[in-house]
């Protein structure tokens, strides 16, 4: 019996019919197409399809793209039914009774046996698959502009009866096709600005076929000064501004690139000037955290050398104590990497303020700006004091270390930050 009829959106007189005979013991697949108002019908089912069919959905923009719901799951064709592929990516092998395609979001909505609903988010990439694409080693697909959604948190509690499904990701999507699974050699995927400066690295999908990689619009987390407590603010990455970015894949000696556009949330009331203030202060605090981290690293290396020099010459004891006291002003030096009651010092104050600014979209508040001025005064004062200590004692330390064959090597800031 006829289980479903689908009228084509492209040609008058074209339709699809799905027949189901399993009630009489016939489990074969019957899918037909007509181009002449039903006078003649042509089978478009192939041996690739397993299980009797129940429903068919034609794409709205590509007449060659069809979705078939069967007793054994979802099948897709990109050539009008000449070849079908079983879709198994995060898709259970369940009976699909009904299929619909959302005209605005391009989501494929499937009703399954047992009244379950499965949504395949945004199938628009499938419209771009052609024999020419499949012949390439690598192909980046066009994707919609990415929108940085400004979400507010909800603090309510739900009961155990509430159903919660996984929502679509709001991250930028990088979608590409690999002709073969990447097994040997290096394969990197990174985000760059339009001048070629690296913003962040992404975990590249290396499977044969279509790979989808998310980017959450962030760069990297700042390097935080070493201390005896965790600075939770250091786990917050910088967020990029709206604009055009380049996705670059390096696969062996070959390089492939694709531009993506990042936009602000159109529902947002935050002005462009407010966004600039937030981004500028977040970047300033990011740089201050990394510079403090480097200065504390220099200080620690100096203290290690002074420990050795003190064993040979007690005149270095006072110098060592001066450097140690300076460190104790800047970072927490006691504890076991978690001291909940420790008084926050420069490192902790700087990291906390950075995280607060970097995680918001709006301009800094007056309170945050006042806090910044207070922290910056401490930062400038302590780093100036450290510089004075270095100017006064560095040559003496270097000369003595050299004469005693004690290694005293300080990495450059770039080596420390990026090494």
C-alpha positions in Angstrom: 0.0 0.0 0.0 1.0 3.6 -0.6 2.7 4.9 2.6 3.7 8.3 1.4 3.5 10.7 -1.6 5.9 13.6 -1.9 5.2 16.3 -4.5 8.3 17.9 -5.9 9.1 21.6 -5.3 10.9 21.9 -8.6 8.9 20.5 -11.5 5.2 20.4 -12.1 4.1 16.8 -12.5 7.0 15.4 -10.6 6.3 13.4 -7.4 7.7 10.5 -5.3 5.8 7.6 -3.9 6.8 5.2 -1.1 5.2 1.8 -0.9 5.2 -0.5 2.2 4.3 -4.2 2.0 5.7 -5.5 5.3 2.2 -6.2 6.7 2.0 -9.0 4.1 5.5 -10.2 4.6 7.2 -8.1 1.9 10.2 -6.3 3.4 11.6 -5.0 0.1 12.2 -1.3 -0.5 9.8 0.4 -2.9 10.5 4.0 -3.9 9.3 5.5 -7.2 9.4 8.8 -9.0 7.1 10.2 -11.7 7.7 13.1 -14.0 4.4 13.0 -15.9 1.7 13.4 -13.2 1.8 9.7 -12.4 1.3 8.2 -15.9 4.6 6.4 -15.6 6.8 5.6 -12.6 10.5 4.8 -12.2 12.1 3.0 -9.3 14.8 4.9 -7.5 15.5 2.3 -4.8 18.8 0.4 -5.0 20.4 -2.6 -3.2 22.2 0.0 -1.0 18.9 0.5 1.0 18.1 -2.0 3.8 14.6 -2.3 5.2 11.2 -1.2 3.9 10.6 2.5 3.4 8.0 4.7 5.1 8.8 8.3 4.1 10.7 10.5 1.7 11.7 14.2 1.8 12.9 16.2 -1.1 15.3 19.1 -0.4 13.9 22.6 -1.1 17.0 23.8 -3.0 18.6 20.8 -4.6 16.3 18.4 -6.4 19.0 15.7 -6.5 19.1 15.6 -2.6 16.6 13.2 -1.1 16.1 11.8 2.3 14.5 8.4 2.8 13.2 7.1 6.1 13.3 3.3 6.4 12.8 0.6 9.0 16.6 0.6 9.3 17.3 4.3 9.6 18.0 7.2 7.3 19.3 7.0 3.8 20.5 10.0 1.7 21.1 10.4 -2.0 22.8 13.4 -3.7 22.2 12.2 -7.3 18.4 11.8 -7.4 18.4 8.2 -6.3 21.1 6.6 -8.4 23.1 5.9 -5.2 22.0 5.9 -1.6 24.1 6.1 1.6 23.1 5.0 5.0 23.5 7.9 7.4 25.0 6.7 10.7 26.8 9.7 12.2 25.3 9.9 15.7 22.1 8.5 14.2 20.6 5.4 15.7 19.4 2.5 13.6 15.7 3.1 14.2 12.6 3.0 12.1 11.8 6.5 10.7 8.1 7.0 10.2 8.0 10.6 9.1 10.5 13.3 7.8 10.1 17.0 7.4 12.6 19.7 6.5 12.5 23.1 8.3 12.5 25.8 5.6 14.3 28.4 7.8 16.9 26.5 9.8 17.4 23.7 7.2 17.0 21.1 10.0 15.9 17.6 9.1 13.3 16.5 11.6 12.5 12.8 11.9 9.8 11.0 13.8 10.9 7.5 14.8 9.2 4.4 16.1 8.4 4.9 19.8 7.5 8.6 19.2 11.1 9.8 19.5 12.1 12.9 17.6 15.6 13.2 16.0 16.8 16.4 14.5 19.7 16.6 12.0 20.9 20.2 12.3 21.4 22.2 9.2 21.7 19.9 6.2 22.7 22.8 3.9 26.2 21.4 3.5 24.8 18.3 1.8 23.4 20.6 -1.0 27.0 21.4 -2.0 28.2 17.9 -2.6 28.8 17.1 -6.2 30.9 14.6 -8.1 33.5 17.4 -8.5 33.7 17.9 -4.8 34.0 14.2 -4.1 36.9 14.0 -6.5 39.0 16.5 -4.5 41.4 15.5 -1.7 40.1 18.3 0.5 37.2 20.6 0.1 35.9 23.3 2.5 32.1 23.8 2.4 30.4 27.2 2.5 28.7 27.7 5.9 26.4 30.4 7.3 27.9 33.4 9.0 28.7 32.5 12.6 26.9 34.5 15.3 28.3 35.1 18.8 25.2 34.5 20.8 25.0 36.5 24.0 23.3 34.0 26.4 22.2 34.6 29.9 22.4 31.8 32.5 19.2 30.3 34.0 19.5 29.4 37.7 16.3 27.4 38.1 16.1 23.8 38.9 14.1 21.1 37.0 12.6 17.9 38.2 13.7 14.5 37.2 10.7 14.4 34.8 11.9 17.1 32.5 13.4 15.9 29.3 16.5 17.7 28.2 17.9 17.1 24.7 21.2 18.3 23.3 20.8 21.7 21.7 22.6 22.7 18.4 26.0 24.2 19.0 26.2 28.0 18.8 29.9 27.9 17.8 31.3 28.6 14.4 31.3 25.5 12.3 34.1 24.6 10.0 33.0 21.9 7.6 35.2 20.1 5.2 35.4 16.9 3.1 38.4 14.5 3.1 38.6 12.0 0.2 40.6 9.7 2.4 41.1 9.3 6.2 44.3 11.1 7.3 46.6 8.5 8.9 50.2 9.4 8.3 52.0 12.7 8.7 51.1 16.0 10.2 47.7 17.6 9.8 46.9 21.0 11.5 43.9 23.2 11.5 44.1 26.8 12.8 42.3 30.1 12.8 44.2 33.1 11.5 43.3 36.8 11.1 43.3 38.2 7.6 46.9 39.2 8.0 48.0 35.6 8.6 48.5 35.9 12.4 47.6 32.7 14.3 44.7 33.1 16.6 44.2 29.5 17.9 44.6 25.9 16.9 41.7 23.5 16.5 41.4 19.8 16.7 41.2 18.7 13.1 38.8 15.9 12.2 40.6 13.4 10.1 37.9 10.9 9.1 37.1 10.1 5.5 34.0 12.1 4.4 32.5 15.1 6.0 34.2 16.5 9.1 32.7 19.2 11.3 34.9 21.2 13.7 33.6 23.8 16.2 35.3 27.0 17.1 34.0 28.9 20.1 35.3 32.3 19.0 38.2 32.3 21.5 41.9 32.6 21.1 44.0 31.2 24.0 44.1 31.4 27.7 46.8 33.7 29.2 49.9 32.3 30.7 49.6 32.9 34.5 52.5 33.4 36.9 53.5 30.3 38.8 52.4 30.2 42.5 51.1 27.9 45.2 47.4 28.5 44.4 45.2 28.0 41.4 44.3 31.2 39.6 40.9 30.3 38.1 40.9 33.5 36.0 43.6 32.0 34.0 41.2 29.4 32.5 39.3 32.1 30.6 40.3 32.6 27.0 40.1 35.9 25.0 37.2 36.2 22.7 37.6 37.6 19.2 35.8 40.6 17.8 33.3 40.3 14.9 34.9 40.2 11.5 36.3 37.9 8.9 38.8 35.1 9.8 40.7 32.5 7.8 40.6 28.8 8.5 43.9 27.2 7.4 44.5 23.5 7.1 48.0 22.2 6.7 48.1 18.6 5.5 51.6 17.4 4.8 53.0 19.9 2.3 49.6 21.1 1.1 47.8 24.1 2.5 44.0 24.8 2.2 42.2 27.9 3.4 38.6 29.1 3.8 37.3 32.4 5.1 34.5 32.5 7.7 32.5 35.5 8.9 31.8 36.1 12.6 29.0 38.5 13.6 27.7 39.9 16.8 24.3 38.9 18.2 21.7 40.9 16.3 19.5 40.9 19.4 22.2 42.6 21.5 21.8 46.2 22.7 25.5 46.6 23.2 27.1 49.3 21.1 30.2 48.9 18.9 32.0 51.5 21.1 31.1 49.4 24.3 32.5 46.3 22.6 35.7 48.1 21.7 36.2 49.2 25.3 35.6 45.6 26.6 38.0 44.1 24.0 40.7 46.7 24.6 40.7 46.2 28.4 40.5 42.4 28.1 43.6 42.4 25.8 45.4 44.8 28.2 44.8 42.5 31.2 45.7 39.5 29.1 49.1 41.0 28.3 49.6 42.1 31.9 49.0 38.6 33.1 51.5 37.1 30.6 54.1 39.8 31.4 53.7 39.1 35.1 54.1 35.4 34.4 57.4 36.1 32.6 58.7 38.4 35.3 57.9 35.7 38.0 59.7 33.1 35.9 62.8 35.3 35.7 62.6 35.8 39.4 62.3 32.1 40.1 65.3 31.3 37.9 67.3 34.0 39.7 66.3 32.5 43.1 67.4 29.1 42.0 70.8 30.5 41.0 71.0 32.4 44.3 70.4 29.2 46.2 73.5 27.7 44.7 75.6 30.9 45.1 74.6 31.2 48.8 76.2 27.9 49.5 79.5 29.2 48.2 79.3 32.8 49.3 77.1 34.0 52.2 77.2 37.6 50.9 74.5 36.5 48.5 72.1 35.7 51.4 70.8 39.3 51.6 70.4 39.5 47.8 68.4 36.3 47.8 66.2 37.5 50.7 65.5 40.7 48.8 64.3 38.8 45.7 62.3 36.4 47.8 60.5 39.3 49.6 59.7 40.8 46.2 58.2 37.6 45.0 56.1 37.3 48.2 54.5 40.6 47.3 53.5 39.4 43.9 52.4 35.8 44.2 51.3 33.4 46.9 54.4 31.3 47.9 53.0 29.0 50.6 50.5 26.1 50.4 49.9 23.0 48.2 48.5 24.5 45.1 45.2 25.2 46.7 44.9 27.6 49.6 41.3 28.7 49.9 42.0 31.2 52.7 45.1 32.7 51.2 45.0 36.5 50.8 44.9 37.3 47.1 48.0 39.1 45.8 48.8 40.8 42.6 48.7 37.6 40.5 45.3 36.6 41.8 43.8 40.1 41.6 45.0 40.5 38.0 43.8 37.0 36.9 40.3 37.5 38.5 39.8 40.9 37.0 40.9 39.7 33.6 38.4 36.8 33.7 35.6 39.1 34.7 36.3 41.5 31.8 37.1 38.8 29.2 33.9 36.8 29.9 31.5 39.7 29.3 30.3 41.5 26.1 29.5 44.9 27.6 31.8 47.7 28.3 33.6 47.6 31.7 31.6 49.0 34.6 32.8 51.9 36.7 33.6 49.5 39.5 35.7 47.3 37.1 37.6 50.4 35.8 38.3 51.5 39.4 39.5 48.0 40.2 41.7 48.0 37.1 43.4 51.3 38.2 44.1 49.9 41.7 45.5 46.6 40.3 47.6 48.5 37.7 49.1 50.7 40.4 50.3 47.6 42.2 51.5 46.0 39.0 53.5 49.0 38.0 55.0 49.5 41.5 56.0 45.8 42.0 57.5 45.5 38.5 59.4 48.7 39.0 60.8 47.4 42.3 61.8 44.1 40.6 63.5 46.0 37.8 65.5 48.0 40.4 66.6 44.8 42.1 67.7 43.4 38.8 69.6 46.5 37.8 71.4 46.5 41.2 72.3 42.8 41.4 72.0 41.1 38.0 75.6 41.6 36.9 77.0 40.5 40.2 74.9 37.3 40.0 75.8 36.6 36.4 79.6 37.1 37.1 79.6 35.0 40.2 77.6 32.2 38.5 79.9 32.2 35.5 83.0 32.0 37.8 81.5 29.1 39.7 80.3 27.3 36.6 76.7 27.6 37.8 74.1 27.7 34.9 72.1 30.9 34.8 70.1 31.0 31.6 66.9 33.0 31.2 64.6 32.3 28.3 63.4 35.1 26.2 59.8 36.2 26.8 58.7 34.7 23.4 60.4 31.4 24.3 58.7 31.4 27.7 55.2 32.3 26.4 55.2 30.1 23.3 57.7 27.4 24.2 
